[in-house]
């Protein structure tokens, strides 16, 4: 997270709004509706999943857990009881983050300025993406997202998630993927190889250098496309389209 990223309080506010929006969309669509962005899932599967994630994350913050602890598993609740369970867990997570001291020490799974900053950022984006999933079950589809927030989410995905060894994005020979937002002016250059996880550079002098493929568009469209929630034709693909397809096939985290 760089100096221009949202502050912890802004992440918590984004988490609160996204969580409420998810619940509203789930209730409107109905728990039996298909989730187009998550093939094979119905809305109840989505709600059960994110309810589990929220309670799992809240435990690290509220109990200051310093080692990895597996989640308890998904609830079997359904109907209004499931929605109430989800709303309760979301509220618990928001409260835990708001009440936690900045000096909080707990487990997290990639670098951040602090554990509290990690969990606030991670859960804000986790919930925003799943809100889009819930909204994809509605006729209108996912609603617009804040450009600065989604640019930050692209940064988290490229600079943090895919810097880990578990990233499966590899190319037989060195390739370069560029990601450029047309509304916020952010640029990332992702260098790919056969043996190492992707290495991403923010902006800088290399931003206009050669790239095999460039993905460009509004930040919220790129955010959802890079998280494989929108098709590639939702953004502009310049250069080798095969590299863009490889991202889509191997980038799930």
C-alpha positions, 0 to 999 in steps of 0.5 A, a space after each residue: 500500500 503506497 502513500 496515496 492509498 486510502 487510510 484505514 478509516 476509508 477502507 472500513 467505510 468502504 467495507 461497511 458500504 460494500 457489505 450492506 450493498 451485498 446484502 441488499 443485492 442478495 435479498 433482491 436477487 433471491 438466494 436461489 438466483 444464479 451468480 453469473 460471475 461465479 459459475 456454479 454458485 447460487 446467491 446462497 453459496 456466495 452469502 455463505 462464503 462471505 459470511 464465513 470470511 468476515 467472521 474468520 477475519 474478525 477473529 484475527 482482529 478482535 482476538 489478536 490471533 498471531 498464527 494462522 487459524 482455519 475458518 470454521 466452515 460455512 453455515 448451513 443456514 438459509 433464507 432470512 436466517 442466512 441473511 441475518 447471519 451474514 449481516 451480523 458477521 459483517 457488522 462484527 468485522 466492521 466493529 472489530 476493525 473500528 475498535 482495534 488499536 493501531 498497534 494491533 499485532 495479529 496474523 496476516 498473509 502479505 506485507 502491509 504497513 500494519 496488521 490493521 491496515 492489512 485486514 481493513 484493506 483486504 476485507 474492503 476489497 474482498 467484500 467489494 468484489 463479492 458485492 459485484 458478484 451479488 449484483 451480477 445476479 440482478 438484471 442491471 448487473 454490477 454497479 459502478 465503483 469508486 475509481 480511486 478505491 478500485 485502482 487501489 484494489 488493482 494495486 493490491 492484486 498485482 503488487 501483493 497477491 501475485 508477488 507470492 510464490 503461489 501465483 500461477 501466472 507464468 510464461 514460457 519466455 519473459 513477457 510484459 503485461 501493462 495495466 493502465 487506468 484511463 481515469 485515475 492515471 495509474 500504470 502497472 508493469 507486470 514482468 512475467 517469467 517461467 520460474 518466478 512469480 510476477 514482478 510488478 512495478 508501479 508507474 515510473 520510467 518504464 510505464 511507457 516502455 515496450 509491453 507485449 500486452 496492455 489492458 486499459 480502461 476505467 479503474 472499476 472495469 479493470 478491477 473487475 476484469 482482473 478479478 475475472 468478474 468481467 470479460 476481457 472485452 470490457 476493457 481495451 486489450 492492445 498487443 498479444 491477446 494470448 497473454 491476456 487470455 493466459 492471465 484469465 486462465 491462471 490468475 485466480 487467487 
